[in-house]
Amino acid sequence: MNIEFTKMHGLGNDFVVIDAINQCVTLTPEQVRHLADRRFGVGCDQVLLVERPTSDSGAAFRYRIFNADGQEVEQCGNGARCFAVFVRQRGLSDEATLVVETLAGLIQLQLEDDDQVTVNMGPPALEPWQIPFDAPRARTAYLLDVEGHSHEVGVVSMGNPHAVLRVEQVATAPLARLGPLIERHPRFPRQVNVGFMELVSPQEIRLRVYERGVGETLACGTGACAAVVVGQLQGLLDEQVRVVLPGGALDIHWSGDPADHVIMTGPATSVFSGVIAW
């Protein structure tokens, strides 16, 4: 069986995107891992499937995300921007505004005139049971014990769970050591993405993210949103923040009201298309 795909990236966070509307595609975890393998497959952080919607919610498409380890996950902000560009380039939709289904619920994508994509990520989830995170009540910061040392983290879900640590410099942050330890910490029953945030000013942060099931990526859209939410809740950031990641910058807007939606704007790029034979 041959499957057509497109390789895309959002600030270096890269994806294999597959049209599962005009092709019959059912991926096993083993096939996802093969696609994601950078030596024996195509190579990517996540595999994205474009499918028909499964409900009468008014969504134009269903958007599914699989991490490189084969696990299906709830949300991916950089992938959402690539999703919007992909359906336009493939002629699946000519609409500038799209509502799509995800495991985390509906999101809205807006293709801008300057080739940027704005994603309405919805409101952040702050209650521990929503994230999920083992804590009796919501706080702006929690102490997390890791190998006998306490680390202060902000915890939020942007459709997927995030723990955010403030560091003096992201360049020297202990991401390789702490990332996997926090990712699999027992207080996160579904594991967690881990962001290391450096405050530059109330309007700018630097961020590195260790993504669950992937490792460090060049950019993480939901991680950027989560860091801004945590920074605002802790009184560090303004409503409009530029998040500088290793792969480039995203612009995040959030009013600070827990009921308000987080808005993310950034680029999405197609790299090449091809066919893989199973």
DAUR-V457345 format. One record per backbone hydrogen bond with DSSP energy under -0.5 kcal/mol. CO is the residue of the C=O (numbers start at 1). NH is the residue of the N-H. E is the energy in kcal/mol with one decimal. If there is no record, write none. Layout:
{{CO & NH & E} {CO & NH & E}}
//
This chain:
{{1 & 278 & -2.8} {3 & 276 & -2.5} {5 & 274 & -2.2} {6 & 17 & -3.0} {7 & 271 & -3.3} {7 & 272 & -1.2} {8 & 15 & -3.0} {9 & 11 & -0.5} {9 & 269 & -2.7} {10 & 13 & -1.6} {12 & 14 & -0.9} {13 & 10 & -2.3} {14 & 45 & -2.3} {14 & 46 & -1.5} {15 & 8 & -2.4} {15 & 17 & -0.6} {16 & 48 & -2.9} {17 & 6 & -2.1} {18 & 20 & -0.9} {18 & 50 & -2.6} {23 & 25 & -0.9} {28 & 32 & -2.3} {29 & 33 & -2.4} {30 & 34 & -1.9} {31 & 35 & -2.7} {32 & 36 & -2.4} {33 & 37 & -1.1} {35 & 42 & -1.0} {35 & 43 & -3.1} {36 & 44 & -1.6} {37 & 41 & -1.4} {45 & 68 & -1.2} {46 & 16 & -1.7} {47 & 66 & -2.5} {48 & 18 & -2.5} {49 & 51 & -0.6} {49 & 64 & -2.1} {50 & 20 & -2.2} {51 & 62 & -2.9} {61 & 101 & -2.8} {62 & 51 & -2.6} {62 & 64 & -0.5} {64 & 49 & -2.2} {65 & 73 & -2.5} {66 & 47 & -2.7} {67 & 70 & -2.4} {71 & 67 & -2.9} {73 & 65 & -0.7} {74 & 103 & -0.6} {74 & 104 & -1.0} {76 & 80 & -1.8} {77 & 81 & -1.6} {78 & 82 & -1.9} {79 & 83 & -2.8} {80 & 84 & -2.0} {81 & 85 & -1.9} {82 & 86 & -2.8} {83 & 87 & -2.3} {84 & 88 & -1.3} {85 & 89 & -2.7} {86 & 90 & -2.5} {87 & 92 & -1.9} {87 & 93 & -1.5} {88 & 91 & -1.2} {96 & 111 & -2.9} {98 & 100 & -0.5} {98 & 109 & -3.2} {99 & 60 & -3.4} {99 & 61 & -0.9} {100 & 107 & -2.1} {101 & 63 & -3.1} {102 & 105 & -1.5} {105 & 102 & -1.1} {107 & 100 & -2.5} {108 & 120 & -3.1} {109 & 98 & -2.8} {110 & 112 & -0.6} {110 & 118 & -2.9} {112 & 115 & -1.2} {115 & 268 & -0.5} {116 & 112 & -2.9} {117 & 266 & -1.8} {118 & 110 & -2.9} {119 & 121 & -1.0} {119 & 264 & -2.4} {120 & 108 & -1.2} {122 & 262 & -2.3} {124 & 126 & -0.6} {125 & 157 & -2.3} {127 & 130 & -1.5} {127 & 131 & -1.0} {128 & 131 & -0.7} {128 & 132 & -0.8} {128 & 133 & -2.2} {133 & 135 & -1.2} {142 & 144 & -0.6} {142 & 153 & -2.7} {143 & 145 & -0.5} {144 & 146 & -0.6} {144 & 151 & -2.2} {146 & 149 & -1.6} {149 & 146 & -3.3} {151 & 144 & -2.7} {151 & 153 & -0.5} {153 & 142 & -2.8} {154 & 164 & -3.1} {156 & 162 & -2.4} {157 & 125 & -2.7} {160 & 158 & -2.2} {161 & 193 & -2.2} {162 & 156 & -2.2} {163 & 195 & -3.2} {164 & 154 & -2.5} {165 & 197 & -3.3} {169 & 172 & -0.7} {170 & 173 & -1.0} {173 & 175 & -2.2} {174 & 178 & -3.0} {175 & 179 & -2.2} {177 & 181 & -0.8} {178 & 182 & -2.8} {179 & 183 & -2.6} {180 & 184 & -1.4} {182 & 185 & -1.8} {183 & 192 & -1.0} {185 & 188 & -2.3} {187 & 134 & -2.4} {187 & 189 & -0.6} {188 & 191 & -2.1} {193 & 163 & -2.8} {193 & 195 & -0.5} {194 & 210 & -3.2} {195 & 165 & -3.1} {195 & 197 & -0.6} {196 & 208 & -1.7} {197 & 167 & -3.0} {198 & 200 & -0.6} {198 & 206 & -2.6} {201 & 204 & -1.4} {202 & 238 & -3.0} {203 & 242 & -2.8} {204 & 200 & -1.9} {204 & 201 & -2.2} {205 & 244 & -2.9} {206 & 198 & -3.0} {207 & 246 & -0.5} {208 & 196 & -3.1} {209 & 211 & -0.7} {209 & 217 & -1.6} {210 & 194 & -2.9} {211 & 214 & -2.0} {211 & 215 & -2.8} {213 & 69 & -0.7} {215 & 211 & -2.4} {217 & 209 & -0.6} {218 & 247 & -2.5} {220 & 224 & -2.1} {221 & 225 & -2.1} {222 & 226 & -2.7} {223 & 227 & -2.3} {224 & 228 & -1.9} {225 & 229 & -2.4} {226 & 230 & -2.7} {227 & 231 & -2.7} {228 & 232 & -2.5} {229 & 233 & -2.6} {230 & 234 & -1.7} {231 & 236 & -3.1} {231 & 237 & -0.9} {232 & 235 & -2.0} {239 & 241 & -0.6} {239 & 254 & -2.1} {241 & 243 & -0.6} {241 & 252 & -2.9} {242 & 205 & -2.2} {242 & 244 & -0.6} {243 & 245 & -0.7} {243 & 250 & -2.2} {244 & 207 & -2.3} {245 & 248 & -1.4} {248 & 245 & -3.2} {250 & 243 & -3.2} {250 & 252 & -0.5} {251 & 265 & -2.4} {252 & 241 & -2.8} {253 & 263 & -2.7} {256 & 258 & -0.5} {257 & 260 & -2.2} {260 & 124 & -0.5} {262 & 121 & -2.8} {263 & 253 & -2.7} {264 & 119 & -3.3} {265 & 251 & -2.4} {266 & 117 & -3.0} {269 & 9 & -2.4} {272 & 7 & -3.5} {274 & 5 & -2.5} {276 & 3 & -2.6}}
//
